[in-house]
Amino acid sequence: MPKYMWKVSYTAEGIRGLMKQGAADRAAQIAQITAGNGGVLEGFYFAFGDTDAYVISELPGDTAAAAISLAVAASGTAGIETVKLLTPTEMDEARGIQTGYVPPGA
């Protein structure tokens, strides 16, 4: 299954909800949502900086990842960026594909 990382930045409303609900409960809810969409939550980490949380999940595909991202963004409680993760094997397969790309000026 493909892996995805979500970079989540809470709004003020989202922070208030997190303070009320608790961090462990938030992670459990995201695990449940991920499972309900055919996936598995691999990790949920809070962080300092511009990104408040990093979430790593396996999901059946891009459509499931997009659906979850849209739901989070539409809630107004967090901004979210979805990053599709690739394995070393996938990168090795990609490097073997001849794309025909020619750099500008070449």
Secondary structure, 3 states (H helix, E strand, C coil): CCEEEEEEEECHHHHHHHHHHCHHHHHHHHHHHHHHCCCEEEEEEECCCCCCEEEEEECCCHHHHHHHHHHHHHHCCEEEEEEEECCHHHHHHHHCCCCCCCCCCC
